[in-house]
Amino acid sequence: MEMPETSAPEIIAPCGINCLGCKAHIMQKKVCPGCFTDSRTKSDSCRNCRIKACAAEHEVNACAACGVFPCRLIVNIDKRYRLRYGLSLIENGLFLKQNGFEVFFAREKERLSCPECGGIICIHNRTCSTCLKTYPIDNSSR
């Protein structure tokens, strides 16, 4: 699966995860279409996401747009993602809020595009969806 040239803001989960780089989205057999759908191809945990429900309750599409950002839910998932994947969802949310979707997507496209083949590098296992090359987590930019 190659990184698309363009995308829609709906591909960014309320928590700040770029769904294009999510392991569930990249999987070949059962592709997840992103957080803003109710597709049956999504895992139960994604369909029943507390963060997505909270964002809907606060009538925002992105947690960073909420008046209580970063809340306990975001702080907890941010800590896990920083430790496991070298990715701060709080920084993603703030960057998106300050720079807009187009600039955010351009940064994500550069960050998650495989330099070998143009495939998408999974944020969870750092493996390219196309050539299967694995890249180390780069904590220097986070």
C-alpha positions as CSV (number, residue, x, y, z in Angstrom):
1,M,0.0,0.0,0.0
2,E,1.5,3.3,-1.0
3,M,1.1,6.6,0.7
4,P,-1.5,8.6,-1.2
5,E,-0.7,12.0,-2.6
6,T,-3.6,13.6,-0.8
7,S,-6.0,12.6,1.9
8,A,-9.0,14.0,3.8
9,P,-8.9,15.3,7.4
10,E,-11.1,12.3,8.5
11,I,-8.1,10.1,8.2
12,I,-6.7,11.6,11.4
13,A,-8.2,10.1,14.5
14,P,-9.5,12.4,17.2
15,C,-6.5,11.5,19.4
16,G,-4.0,12.6,16.7
17,I,-3.2,9.2,15.2
18,N,-2.8,9.2,11.4
19,C,-5.0,6.3,10.5
20,L,-3.0,5.8,7.3
21,G,0.0,4.6,9.4
22,C,-2.1,2.5,11.8
23,K,-1.5,-1.3,11.7
24,A,-5.2,-1.9,11.3
25,H,-5.5,0.4,8.3
26,I,-2.4,-1.1,6.6
27,M,-3.4,-4.8,7.0
28,Q,-3.9,-6.4,3.6
29,K,-6.9,-8.7,4.4
30,K,-9.1,-6.5,6.6
31,V,-8.3,-2.8,5.9
32,C,-9.7,-0.4,8.5
33,P,-11.2,2.7,6.8
34,G,-10.4,5.1,9.7
35,C,-11.8,6.2,13.0
36,F,-14.7,8.2,11.6
37,T,-16.5,5.2,10.1
38,D,-18.5,2.5,11.8
39,S,-17.2,-0.2,9.5
40,R,-17.3,-3.8,10.6
41,T,-13.7,-4.2,9.4
42,K,-12.6,-2.2,12.5
43,S,-11.6,-4.0,15.6
44,D,-14.0,-3.9,18.6
45,S,-11.6,-1.7,20.5
46,C,-11.6,0.8,17.7
47,R,-15.4,0.8,17.2
48,N,-15.8,1.3,21.0
49,C,-13.0,3.8,21.4
50,R,-13.6,6.0,24.5
51,I,-11.6,8.9,23.0
52,K,-13.7,8.9,19.8
53,A,-16.9,8.9,22.0
54,C,-15.5,11.7,24.2
55,A,-14.7,13.8,21.1
56,A,-18.2,13.3,19.8
57,E,-19.7,14.2,23.2
58,H,-17.6,17.4,23.2
59,E,-18.7,18.0,19.6
60,V,-15.1,18.1,18.2
61,N,-13.4,16.1,15.5
62,A,-9.9,16.5,17.1
63,C,-9.1,16.3,20.8
64,A,-6.8,19.3,20.4
65,A,-9.8,21.4,19.6
66,C,-11.4,20.6,22.9
67,G,-11.3,23.0,25.8
68,V,-10.0,20.4,28.2
69,F,-7.1,19.1,26.0
70,P,-5.0,17.3,27.0
71,C,-7.4,15.4,29.2
72,R,-6.6,12.2,31.2
73,L,-7.6,10.0,28.2
74,I,-5.1,11.7,25.9
75,V,-2.3,12.0,28.5
76,N,-2.6,8.2,29.1
77,I,-2.5,7.2,25.4
78,D,0.2,9.8,24.7
79,K,2.4,8.2,27.3
80,R,1.9,4.7,25.8
81,Y,2.6,5.9,22.3
82,R,5.7,7.9,23.2
83,L,7.2,4.9,25.1
84,R,6.2,2.2,22.6
85,Y,6.3,4.0,19.2
86,G,8.2,7.2,19.7
87,L,5.1,9.2,18.8
88,S,3.4,12.0,20.9
89,L,-0.3,12.3,20.2
90,I,-0.4,15.5,22.2
91,E,2.3,17.0,19.9
92,N,0.4,15.7,16.8
93,G,-2.8,17.4,18.0
94,L,-1.1,20.7,18.8
95,F,0.8,20.6,15.4
96,L,-2.4,19.9,13.6
97,K,-4.3,22.7,15.4
98,Q,-1.5,25.2,14.8
99,N,-0.6,24.3,11.2
100,G,-3.8,22.9,9.7
101,F,-4.4,19.6,8.0
102,E,-2.5,20.2,4.7
103,V,0.8,21.0,6.5
104,F,0.2,18.1,9.0
105,F,-0.5,15.6,6.2
106,A,2.7,16.8,4.3
107,R,4.7,16.1,7.4
108,E,3.1,12.7,7.9
109,K,3.6,11.8,4.3
110,E,7.3,12.5,4.6
111,R,7.6,10.8,8.0
112,L,5.6,7.6,7.1
113,S,6.7,7.1,3.4
114,C,9.2,4.3,2.9
115,P,12.4,5.8,1.3
116,E,13.0,2.5,-0.5
117,C,9.6,1.9,-2.2
118,G,7.1,4.7,-1.2
119,G,5.0,2.3,0.9
120,I,3.5,3.3,4.2
121,I,5.6,2.7,7.3
122,C,3.4,1.4,10.1
123,I,3.5,3.6,13.3
124,H,3.1,0.5,15.4
125,N,5.7,-1.9,14.1
126,R,7.8,0.4,11.9
127,T,7.5,-2.0,8.9
128,C,6.8,-0.8,5.4
129,S,3.5,-2.1,4.1
130,T,5.0,-2.8,0.6
131,C,8.6,-3.9,0.8
132,L,8.4,-5.1,4.5
133,K,11.6,-3.3,5.5
134,T,11.7,-2.4,9.2
135,Y,12.8,1.0,10.4
136,P,14.0,1.9,13.9
137,I,11.9,4.3,16.0
138,D,13.3,7.8,15.6
139,N,12.8,9.6,19.0
140,S,14.9,12.6,17.9
141,S,12.0,14.4,16.3
142,R,9.6,13.8,19.2
